[in-house]
């Protein structure tokens, strides 16, 4: 029916042309100083580690890195609960849309040799070889022209050595070719972070012994960690790491700062439920004393905060306001080794 086609042409001829879509605007990135300040506000007591991560990001942003490799490959080492994973999450919050906007691979779930196929897919002849299944999320790995990708290999020493060898090509040329031979994932716009606890057991074993005075020296502590690295990783794997960062153990001063930070997070969560929580300095000091453990780090403090502060506060909320969202004010104070939560007048 040609007359209908002519009618469509007449309508399109008289239509006003649409305004061109505005070009996408790159978000204004943080300066190195502001990025470091932002990371230090969330990861306490680890200034050398923060400086190393900011240095790696700055080199990549300035275009000083090799274009055919990931812009930064950083290995984060240290005992549990010192902020290794949290530092990467805060980098994702600063560079992408939020702390969980990253591709996180828990390497402890890849403890068997055949899990190497989870990176580039099942080999030909096996079920799923044509589908090119992979643990990597392409969008968070490759990013876009304005947003870098972020990949976190968490607890990398828990994976089978064959799984680690599958990463050699990724860390070397920034390309992961899937087993079907038709697709590939580019890591050339992605910051690659690896975390590990290697060397922590040896440092914990020597803690409190006659070696303590020697271990307090940075170079001796570094020697213990380097020895653990060289005994576990292949030389060709270590040779593809751009920078190795060793986290410090948390001391009492840092633990008290972490206690204030965790308490502020608890207060913000309760504020969304209409609860104004006021925590006395004595309660924060008690949390820092009871929760200080150089072996378990901040995770031990979170357990202490849960049982010593959050539990009595929750009990007081349910006692005074079992239902509803009416405003409520609670004061938490410490006395005789315990924290008491008491509801007060919201108007006071």
NORNORNOR-V117756 format. One record per pair of residues at least 12 apart in sequence whose ideal C-beta (glycine too) atoms are under 10 Angstrom apart, sorted by the first residue. I is the first residue (numbers start at 1). GAP is how many residues later the second one is. D is the distance in whole Angstrom. If there is no record, write none. Layout:
BEGIN
I:GAP:D
I:GAP:D
END
This chain:
BEGIN
24:120:9
24:121:8
24:122:7
25:121:8
26:118:10
26:119:8
26:120:4
26:121:9
27:68:9
27:69:10
27:119:7
27:120:8
29:28:9
29:32:7
29:65:9
29:66:8
29:117:9
29:119:10
30:24:9
30:27:9
30:31:10
30:64:6
30:65:8
31:23:10
31:27:9
31:30:10
32:19:9
32:22:5
32:23:8
32:25:8
32:26:5
32:29:9
32:30:10
33:21:9
34:20:10
34:60:9
35:15:9
35:18:9
35:19:5
35:22:7
35:23:8
35:26:10
35:55:10
35:56:8
35:59:6
35:60:9
36:14:6
36:15:7
36:17:9
36:18:5
36:19:9
36:21:10
36:22:10
37:13:9
37:17:10
38:12:9
38:16:10
38:52:7
38:53:10
38:55:8
38:56:6
39:12:9
39:14:7
39:15:7
39:18:10
39:44:10
39:47:10
39:48:7
39:51:5
39:52:7
39:54:9
39:55:7
40:14:10
40:50:10
41:49:9
41:220:9
42:41:8
42:44:7
42:45:8
42:47:8
42:48:5
42:51:8
42:52:10
42:57:9
42:219:8
43:39:9
43:40:4
43:41:9
43:43:6
43:44:5
43:45:10
43:46:9
43:47:6
43:48:10
43:204:9
43:215:10
43:218:10
43:255:10
44:38:10
44:39:7
44:42:10
44:206:8
44:209:9
44:210:5
44:211:9
44:212:10
44:213:5
44:214:6
44:216:9
44:217:7
44:254:9
45:37:8
45:38:8
45:202:9
45:203:6
45:204:9
45:205:6
45:206:7
45:208:8
45:209:3
45:210:8
45:212:7
45:213:8
45:253:10
46:30:10
46:32:8
46:36:7
46:37:6
46:38:9
46:40:9
46:41:7
46:199:9
46:200:10
46:201:6
46:202:6
46:204:9
46:208:9
47:201:9
48:170:9
48:197:7
48:198:8
48:199:8
48:200:7
49:25:9
49:27:7
49:28:9
49:29:8
49:33:9
49:34:8
49:35:8
49:38:6
49:196:5
49:197:8
49:198:5
49:199:8
50:33:9
50:37:7
50:40:9
50:41:10
50:195:9
51:194:9
52:22:7
52:24:9
52:35:10
52:190:10
52:191:6
52:192:9
52:193:5
52:194:9
53:19:8
53:21:6
53:23:8
53:34:6
53:35:8
53:37:9
53:38:6
53:138:9
53:140:8
53:190:8
53:192:7
54:37:9
54:40:10
55:17:9
55:19:10
55:187:10
55:188:8
55:190:10
56:15:8
56:16:4
56:17:8
56:18:5
56:35:10
56:135:7
56:137:9
56:186:6
56:187:6
56:189:9
57:14:8
57:15:6
57:17:9
57:34:7
57:37:9
57:38:8
57:91:9
57:134:7
58:14:10
59:12:8
59:13:7
59:183:9
59:184:10
60:12:5
60:88:7
60:129:9
60:130:10
60:131:7
60:182:10
61:34:10
61:87:9
65:123:10
65:177:8
66:107:10
66:108:9
66:122:9
66:176:10
67:107:9
67:121:7
68:104:9
68:105:6
68:106:6
68:107:8
68:120:7
69:101:9
69:102:8
69:103:7
69:104:7
69:105:5
69:106:10
69:118:8
69:119:7
69:123:10
69:171:8
69:173:9
70:71:10
70:78:10
70:79:9
70:81:8
70:100:8
70:101:7
70:102:9
70:103:9
70:104:5
70:116:9
70:117:5
70:118:6
70:119:8
70:120:6
70:121:7
70:122:5
70:170:9
70:172:8
71:77:7
71:78:10
71:103:9
71:116:9
71:117:7
71:118:7
71:119:7
71:120:6
71:121:9
71:171:9
72:76:9
72:78:10
72:118:9
72:119:5
72:120:7
72:121:8
72:170:6
72:171:8
73:78:10
73:94:10
73:97:9
73:98:6
73:99:10
73:101:10
73:114:9
73:117:10
73:118:8
73:119:5
73:120:8
73:121:8
73:167:6
73:168:6
73:169:5
73:170:8
74:13:10
74:14:9
74:17:10
74:117:8
74:118:7
74:119:5
74:120:7
74:121:10
74:167:7
74:168:6
74:169:5
74:170:8
74:171:6
75:78:9
75:81:8
75:117:9
75:118:8
75:119:5
75:120:8
75:121:7
75:123:9
75:154:8
75:158:9
75:162:10
75:163:8
75:165:10
75:166:5
75:167:9
75:168:7
75:169:5
75:170:7
75:171:9
76:12:7
76:76:9
76:78:10
76:80:10
76:117:6
76:118:7
76:119:5
76:120:7
76:167:10
76:168:8
76:169:5
76:170:8
76:171:7
77:79:10
77:80:10
77:117:9
77:118:8
77:119:5
77:120:8
77:121:6
77:122:7
77:123:8
77:145:10
77:148:6
77:149:10
77:151:9
77:152:8
77:167:7
77:168:7
77:169:5
77:170:7
78:117:8
78:118:8
78:119:7
78:120:10
78:121:9
78:122:7
78:125:9
78:147:9
78:167:8
78:168:6
78:169:3
78:170:7
78:171:8
78:172:10
78:219:9
79:118:6
79:120:9
79:121:4
79:122:9
79:124:7
79:125:7
79:168:7
79:169:9
79:170:6
79:171:9
79:215:7
79:216:7
79:217:8
79:218:6
80:75:9
80:115:10
80:117:6
80:120:7
80:215:8
80:216:6
80:217:6
80:218:9
80:219:7
80:220:9
81:166:10
81:168:10
81:169:7
81:177:10
81:212:8
81:213:9
81:214:8
81:215:5
81:216:2
81:217:5
81:218:4
81:219:7
81:220:8
81:221:9
82:115:10
82:118:9
82:164:10
82:165:4
82:166:7
82:167:7
82:168:6
82:172:9
82:212:9
82:214:10
82:215:5
82:216:7
82:217:10
83:164:7
83:165:10
83:167:8
83:171:10
83:175:9
83:214:8
83:215:7
84:68:9
84:70:8
84:71:9
84:109:9
84:110:9
84:111:4
84:112:8
84:113:9
84:161:9
84:163:6
84:213:10
85:19:8
85:67:7
85:69:6
85:70:9
85:108:9
85:110:6
86:13:8
86:212:8
87:106:8
87:108:9
87:158:9
87:160:8
88:14:7
88:16:8
88:62:7
88:63:9
88:64:5
88:65:10
88:66:8
88:103:9
88:105:5
88:106:10
88:107:7
89:12:9
89:13:7
89:15:9
89:61:9
89:63:8
91:57:10
91:59:7
91:61:9
91:100:7
91:102:8
92:12:9
92:48:9
92:56:10
92:57:10
92:58:5
92:60:8
92:99:9
92:101:10
95:48:9
95:52:7
95:53:6
95:54:9
95:55:7
95:96:8
96:44:8
96:47:8
96:51:6
96:52:8
96:53:8
96:54:6
97:43:10
97:50:8
100:40:10
101:38:9
101:39:6
101:46:9
101:48:10
101:49:8
102:35:9
102:38:6
102:39:9
102:47:8
102:48:4
102:49:7
102:50:6
102:88:10
102:89:9
102:91:9
103:32:8
103:33:6
103:34:5
103:35:9
103:36:9
103:37:4
103:38:5
103:39:10
103:46:7
103:47:7
103:48:5
103:49:7
103:50:9
103:82:10
103:84:10
103:87:8
103:89:10
104:31:10
104:33:9
104:36:9
104:46:9
104:47:8
104:48:5
104:49:8
104:50:6
104:89:10
105:13:9
105:14:9
105:30:6
105:31:8
105:32:10
105:46:7
105:47:7
105:48:5
105:49:7
105:50:10
105:51:9
105:54:9
105:58:10
105:62:10
105:89:10
106:29:9
106:46:9
106:47:9
106:48:5
106:49:7
106:52:8
106:53:9
107:45:10
107:46:6
107:47:6
107:48:5
107:49:5
107:50:8
107:51:5
107:52:4
107:53:9
107:56:7
107:57:8
107:60:10
107:87:8
107:88:9
107:89:9
108:46:8
108:47:5
108:48:9
108:49:9
108:50:4
108:51:7
109:26:9
109:45:10
109:46:10
109:49:8
109:50:9
110:25:8
110:43:9
110:46:10
110:48:8
110:49:4
110:50:7
110:52:9
110:53:5
110:54:9
110:56:9
111:47:6
111:48:6
111:49:6
111:52:8
112:47:9
112:48:6
112:50:9
112:51:8
113:46:10
113:47:5
113:48:8
113:49:4
113:50:7
114:12:10
114:46:9
114:48:8
114:49:9
115:20:9
115:44:8
115:45:7
115:47:8
115:48:6
115:51:9
116:43:9
116:44:7
116:45:10
116:46:5
116:47:5
116:48:9
116:49:8
116:50:4
116:51:9
117:12:9
117:16:9
117:17:9
117:46:9
117:49:8
117:62:7
118:15:8
118:16:7
118:17:5
118:18:9
118:45:8
118:48:9
119:15:6
119:16:7
119:17:7
119:44:8
119:47:5
119:48:7
119:50:10
119:51:8
119:57:7
119:59:9
119:60:9
119:66:9
120:12:8
120:13:10
120:14:6
120:15:10
120:16:9
120:46:7
120:49:9
120:50:9
120:56:6
120:57:7
120:58:5
120:59:5
120:60:9
120:63:9
120:64:9
120:65:9
121:12:5
121:13:6
121:14:10
121:55:10
121:56:10
121:57:5
121:58:4
121:59:6
121:60:10
121:62:9
122:56:10
122:57:6
122:58:9
123:56:5
123:57:10
124:55:7
124:56:8
124:57:8
126:53:9
128:51:9
128:52:10
129:49:10
129:50:6
129:51:6
129:52:10
130:49:9
130:50:6
130:52:9
131:47:10
131:49:8
132:46:4
132:47:7
132:48:5
132:49:9
132:50:7
132:51:5
132:52:10
132:53:10
133:45:9
133:46:9
133:47:10
134:42:8
134:44:6
134:45:9
134:49:9
134:51:7
136:13:10
136:15:7
136:34:9
136:40:7
136:42:10
136:49:6
136:51:9
136:54:10
137:12:9
137:14:9
137:48:9
138:45:9
138:47:6
138:48:9
140:50:8
141:29:10
141:35:8
141:44:6
141:45:8
141:46:6
141:48:9
141:49:5
141:51:9
142:43:7
142:44:5
142:45:8
142:46:8
142:47:6
142:48:7
143:43:9
143:44:10
143:45:10
143:46:5
143:47:6
143:48:9
144:45:8
145:44:8
147:42:9
148:41:5
148:42:6
148:43:6
149:36:10
149:37:9
149:38:7
149:39:9
149:40:6
149:41:3
149:42:7
149:43:9
150:40:7
150:41:5
150:42:8
150:43:7
151:19:9
151:36:7
151:39:5
151:40:7
151:41:5
151:42:7
151:43:9
152:39:9
152:40:8
152:41:5
152:42:8
152:43:7
153:14:8
153:17:10
153:39:7
153:40:7
153:41:5
153:42:7
153:43:9
154:39:9
154:40:8
154:41:5
154:42:9
155:39:9
155:40:6
155:41:7
155:42:7
155:43:10
156:37:10
156:38:5
156:39:7
156:40:5
156:41:10
156:42:9
156:76:9
156:77:9
156:81:10
157:37:9
157:38:9
157:39:5
157:40:7
157:41:5
157:42:10
157:71:9
157:72:9
157:75:6
157:76:8
158:38:9
158:39:9
161:71:9
161:72:9
161:73:8
161:76:9
164:30:10
164:68:9
164:69:7
164:70:8
164:73:6
165:69:7
165:71:9
165:72:7
167:20:10
167:25:9
167:27:9
167:70:8
167:73:8
168:66:8
168:68:6
168:69:6
168:71:10
168:72:7
169:18:10
169:71:10
170:15:9
170:16:10
170:17:5
170:20:9
170:22:8
170:70:9
171:16:8
171:21:7
171:23:9
171:65:10
171:66:8
171:68:9
171:69:4
171:70:8
171:71:9
172:64:9
172:67:9
172:68:6
173:13:10
173:14:9
173:15:8
174:12:6
174:13:4
174:14:4
174:15:9
174:16:8
174:18:9
175:12:7
175:13:7
192:48:10
192:49:9
192:50:9
193:52:10
194:43:10
194:47:8
194:50:10
195:50:10
195:52:9
196:29:9
196:32:9
196:33:8
196:36:8
196:37:9
196:48:10
197:31:9
198:26:10
198:27:7
198:28:10
198:29:9
198:30:4
198:31:6
198:32:10
198:33:9
198:34:6
198:35:8
199:22:8
199:23:9
199:24:10
199:25:5
199:26:4
199:27:8
199:28:7
199:29:4
199:30:7
199:32:10
199:33:9
199:47:8
200:24:9
200:25:8
200:28:8
200:47:10
200:49:9
200:95:9
201:27:8
201:94:10
202:13:10
202:22:5
202:23:8
202:25:8
202:26:6
203:12:7
203:18:7
203:21:6
203:22:8
203:25:9
203:46:8
203:91:9
203:92:10
204:45:9
204:90:8
204:91:6
206:14:10
206:15:10
206:18:8
207:42:9
207:87:7
207:88:8
208:86:10
211:13:10
215:34:10
218:28:8
218:30:9
221:25:7
221:27:9
221:28:9
222:22:9
222:24:6
224:22:10
225:19:8
225:21:6
226:12:10
226:18:8
226:20:9
229:12:9
229:15:7
247:50:9
249:45:5
249:46:9
249:48:8
250:42:8
250:43:9
250:44:7
250:46:10
250:47:5
250:48:7
250:50:10
250:51:8
251:41:9
251:43:8
252:36:7
252:37:8
252:40:6
252:42:10
253:35:9
254:34:9
254:38:10
254:43:10
254:44:9
255:32:9
255:33:5
255:34:9
255:36:7
255:37:5
255:38:9
255:39:9
255:42:9
255:43:8
255:45:9
255:46:6
255:49:10
256:25:10
256:28:7
256:29:7
256:31:8
256:32:4
256:33:9
256:35:10
256:36:9
256:45:10
257:27:10
257:31:9
258:29:9
258:30:8
258:33:9
258:34:10
258:39:9
258:40:5
258:43:6
258:44:9
258:47:10
259:20:9
259:24:9
259:25:5
259:26:8
259:27:9
259:28:5
259:29:5
259:30:9
259:31:10
259:32:7
259:33:9
259:39:9
259:42:6
259:43:10
259:45:9
259:46:7
259:50:9
260:19:9
260:21:9
260:24:6
260:27:9
260:28:9
261:37:9
261:40:10
262:22:9
262:25:8
262:29:9
262:36:8
262:39:7
262:40:6
262:42:10
262:43:5
262:44:10
262:47:9
262:48:10
263:14:8
263:16:5
263:20:8
263:21:6
263:24:7
263:42:7
263:46:7
263:47:10
263:69:9
264:13:10
264:15:9
265:37:10
265:40:9
266:13:8
266:39:7
266:40:9
266:43:7
266:44:6
266:47:8
266:66:10
267:12:7
267:46:10
267:63:10
267:65:10
269:41:9
270:40:9
270:43:7
270:44:9
270:47:8
270:58:9
270:60:8
272:53:10
273:44:8
273:48:9
273:52:6
273:55:9
274:43:10
274:47:8
274:50:8
274:51:5
274:52:7
274:53:5
274:54:6
274:55:10
274:72:9
275:38:8
275:39:10
275:41:9
275:42:6
275:45:10
275:46:8
275:50:9
275:51:10
275:52:8
275:53:5
275:54:8
275:55:6
275:68:9
275:71:10
276:51:7
276:52:7
276:53:4
276:54:7
276:55:9
276:68:9
276:70:7
277:32:9
277:33:10
277:36:6
277:39:10
277:40:9
277:51:9
277:52:8
277:53:5
277:54:8
277:55:7
277:64:8
278:51:7
278:52:7
278:53:5
278:54:7
278:55:9
278:63:10
278:66:8
279:30:7
279:34:9
279:51:9
279:52:8
279:53:5
279:54:8
279:55:9
279:60:9
279:62:9
280:51:7
280:52:6
280:53:4
280:54:7
280:55:10
280:59:9
280:60:10
281:52:9
281:53:9
282:50:9
282:51:6
282:52:4
282:53:8
282:57:9
283:22:10
283:25:8
283:26:7
283:29:10
283:48:9
283:49:5
283:50:6
283:51:4
283:52:9
283:55:10
283:56:5
283:57:9
283:58:9
284:21:10
284:25:9
284:48:9
284:50:8
284:55:10
285:49:7
286:18:9
286:22:7
286:23:9
286:47:10
286:48:4
286:49:9
286:51:7
286:52:8
286:53:6
287:14:7
287:15:10
287:17:6
287:18:6
287:21:6
287:22:6
287:45:10
287:47:8
287:52:8
288:13:7
288:16:9
289:15:9
289:45:10
289:48:9
290:13:10
290:14:5
290:15:9
290:17:9
290:18:6
290:44:10
290:47:8
290:49:10
291:12:7
291:13:3
291:14:7
291:15:10
291:16:10
291:17:8
292:12:9
305:34:10
307:32:10
308:24:10
308:26:9
308:29:10
308:30:7
308:31:5
309:23:6
309:25:9
309:30:5
309:32:8
310:22:10
310:29:10
310:31:9
311:28:9
311:30:9
312:18:9
312:20:7
312:26:8
312:27:6
312:28:7
312:29:4
312:30:9
313:17:6
313:18:10
313:19:6
313:26:8
313:27:10
313:28:4
313:29:10
313:30:10
314:16:10
314:27:8
315:26:7
316:12:9
316:14:6
316:15:10
316:16:9
316:24:9
316:25:4
316:26:7
316:27:6
317:13:7
317:24:8
317:26:8
319:22:9
319:24:8
320:21:10
320:22:10
320:23:4
320:24:10
321:22:8
326:20:8
327:19:4
327:20:9
328:15:6
328:16:9
328:18:6
329:13:10
329:14:7
329:15:5
329:16:7
329:17:5
329:18:9
329:19:7
330:12:7
330:13:5
330:14:7
330:16:10
331:12:8
331:13:6
331:17:10
END
